[in-house]
Amino acid sequence: MFVLVEMVDTVRIPPWQFERKLNDSVAEELNKKLANKVVYNVGLCICLFDITKLEDAYVFPGDGASHTKVHFRYVVFHPFLDEILIGKIKGCSPEGVHVSLGFFDDILIPPESLQQPAKFDEAEQVWVWEYETEEGAHDLYMDTGEEIRFRVVDESFVDTSPTGPNSAEAASSSEELPKKEAPYTLVGSISEPGLGLLSWWTSN
């Protein structure tokens, strides 16, 4: 679920932090810049693990701050494909079941990846597994807040860096707001025995 990623960045330390230890100032600046941010094709950055190398610091004309090239390792949330995770159901919609890990919410289990047969209850706004038994079908509801075990089957990174307006956008109405996309999303599946709500598989 979590991996260590080696990174290199140039860190700017303002003059009023010169009295502190360089490592402490660099660590603080790196966490300000990266913590809780998604790095494209890397994952969700959590916190600094360690600093492996500090190169020479430079002060440029017109800027009293120091600039130091830093080699460091960062803890990143990036589960591998087919990894089994446990989260909580954040909500349901016709698009599928939305799952949260507490610190990461952009997880979707699409309808075709649910335990089958499944149906969406419009009145309750929940997905239901129509579990077949010898006594007939039992409706097992996927309620909000329930813990759910799922397999990671796909991931998607979207470059959300700001870009300048193109001619088509300039001609369009300013009232139309662009759809906000999540920079990093996971797609899950519970279409296997043992996957789904934890309460479904508790042993007596």
NORQUIFEN-V369600 format. One record per residue. N is the residue number from 1. RES is the residue in one small letter. OMEGA is omega in radians with two decimals (none if undefined). Layout:
BEGIN
N & RES & OMEGA
N & RES & OMEGA
END
This chain:
BEGIN
1 & m & 3.12
2 & f & 3.13
3 & v & 3.03
4 & l & -3.11
5 & v & 3.08
6 & e & -3.10
7 & m & 3.06
8 & v & 3.13
9 & d & 3.04
10 & t & -3.05
11 & v & 3.11
12 & r & 3.12
13 & i & -3.14
14 & p & -3.04
15 & p & -3.09
16 & w & 3.07
17 & q & -3.09
18 & f & -3.12
19 & e & 3.13
20 & r & 3.03
21 & k & -3.08
22 & l & -3.13
23 & n & -3.13
24 & d & 3.14
25 & s & 3.14
26 & v & 3.14
27 & a & -3.14
28 & e & -3.13
29 & e & 3.13
30 & l & 3.12
31 & n & 3.07
32 & k & -3.06
33 & k & -2.94
34 & l & -3.02
35 & a & 3.12
36 & n & 3.07
37 & k & 3.08
38 & v & 3.04
39 & v & -3.05
40 & y & 3.13
41 & n & 3.09
42 & v & 3.12
43 & g & -3.13
44 & l & -3.12
45 & c & -3.09
46 & i & -3.13
47 & c & 3.11
48 & l & 3.11
49 & f & 3.06
50 & d & 3.07
51 & i & -3.06
52 & t & -3.12
53 & k & 3.02
54 & l & 3.09
55 & e & -3.11
56 & d & 3.10
57 & a & -3.13
58 & y & 3.01
59 & v & -3.07
60 & f & 3.12
61 & p & 3.12
62 & g & 3.13
63 & d & -3.10
64 & g & -3.11
65 & a & 3.04
66 & s & 3.12
67 & h & -3.05
68 & t & 3.04
69 & k & -3.00
70 & v & 2.98
71 & h & -3.04
72 & f & 3.07
73 & r & -3.07
74 & y & 3.07
75 & v & -3.05
76 & v & 3.02
77 & f & 3.12
78 & h & -3.12
79 & p & 3.12
80 & f & 3.14
81 & l & -3.09
82 & d & 3.05
83 & e & 3.11
84 & i & 3.13
85 & l & 3.06
86 & i & 3.12
87 & g & 3.09
88 & k & 3.13
89 & i & 3.13
90 & k & -3.14
91 & g & 3.12
92 & c & 3.09
93 & s & 3.08
94 & p & 3.11
95 & e & -3.13
96 & g & -3.13
97 & v & 3.14
98 & h & -3.01
99 & v & 3.09
100 & s & 3.03
101 & l & -3.10
102 & g & 3.12
103 & f & -3.11
104 & f & -3.01
105 & d & -2.99
106 & d & 3.12
107 & i & -3.13
108 & l & 2.98
109 & i & -3.07
110 & p & -3.07
111 & p & -3.09
112 & e & -3.14
113 & s & 3.08
114 & l & 3.00
115 & q & -3.08
116 & q & -0.03
117 & p & 3.14
118 & a & 3.10
119 & k & 3.11
120 & f & 3.12
121 & d & -3.09
122 & e & -3.09
123 & a & -3.10
124 & e & -3.09
125 & q & 3.08
126 & v & 3.00
127 & w & -3.07
128 & v & 3.01
129 & w & 3.12
130 & e & -3.04
131 & y & -3.09
132 & e & 3.04
133 & t & 3.11
134 & e & -3.14
135 & e & -3.12
136 & g & -3.09
137 & a & 3.04
138 & h & 3.12
139 & d & 3.09
140 & l & -3.03
141 & y & 3.08
142 & m & -3.03
143 & d & 3.08
144 & t & 3.13
145 & g & 3.13
146 & e & 3.08
147 & e & -3.06
148 & i & 3.10
149 & r & -3.08
150 & f & 3.09
151 & r & 3.07
152 & v & -3.09
153 & v & 3.14
154 & d & 3.09
155 & e & -3.12
156 & s & 3.03
157 & f & 3.09
158 & v & 3.11
159 & d & -3.10
160 & t & 3.10
161 & s & 3.14
162 & p & 3.11
163 & t & 3.12
164 & g & -3.14
165 & p & 3.05
166 & n & -3.04
167 & s & -3.13
168 & a & 3.14
169 & e & -3.13
170 & a & -3.13
171 & a & -3.10
172 & s & -3.12
173 & s & -3.14
174 & s & -3.13
175 & e & -3.11
176 & e & 3.13
177 & l & 3.12
178 & p & 3.14
179 & k & -3.12
180 & k & -3.13
181 & e & 3.08
182 & a & -3.11
183 & p & -3.09
184 & y & 3.14
185 & t & 3.06
186 & l & 3.05
187 & v & -3.10
188 & g & 3.10
189 & s & 3.05
190 & i & -3.04
191 & s & 3.10
192 & e & 3.05
193 & p & 3.14
194 & g & 3.11
195 & l & -3.09
196 & g & 3.14
197 & l & 3.14
198 & l & -3.11
199 & s & 3.13
200 & w & -2.96
201 & w & 3.11
202 & t & 3.14
203 & s & -3.14
204 & n & none
END
